[in-house]
Structure formats: structure tokens, C-alpha cells
Amino acid sequence: EIPKDANLAVALGCFDGVHLGHKALLTEITKNSEGLVSAIWTFSEPLTKPYIERVEDRIKLCARFGVKFAICESFERYRNMTPAEFILHLSSLNVKR
């Protein structure tokens, strides 16, 4: 559970098979976001199948890079949101970067 007063640096993505781009994002939020708590935001189910790793394994892999929290949401909840609504939702999670 993410503390309500935590200011977050969040990387958005599926993180199915952590490649060089994912590694750069994870490094940015864990090493270069001073004073912020690192988190990933991902979908609880893959958007495409077959997928490389189960969501639990993706979270564990990201934790190896120092990510403290994972926010896993159902794609269906966000399917019809506008970009502005999605950003507003992220702001409600205390995302700072």
C-alpha cells in the first residue's frame, strides 16, 4: 500500500520483458528523482497475448531496479478515458514526476 502522503515518481508501461528503454525509465525514477518514491503503473492484465511474463514477475523484476511500489489497474477501467481524465487520475495519486 502506497502511503497517502508519498510523492511519487511513476514510470508508465506494460514492462513485459524489461528492455533497454524500460531500464532507462526505471533508473530515472529510482536514481534521479530525489525526494520522490518510485513506482510503476501498469495494467493488471496484458493488452496482447501471448505475453512474456506474468504481471507478478514483471513487478518483481522492476523491484530489482529499486522500484518501491506497483500500481496495477485493469485496462477496462481506463479504456474510455480521455488523456486529460487519465492525467487527472494520476494527479490524484500524488504523482509529481
Beta strands, then each sheet from edge to edge (+ up, - down):
strand 1: 8-12
strand 2: 37-43
strand 3: 69-73
sheet 1: 1+ 2+ 3+
end
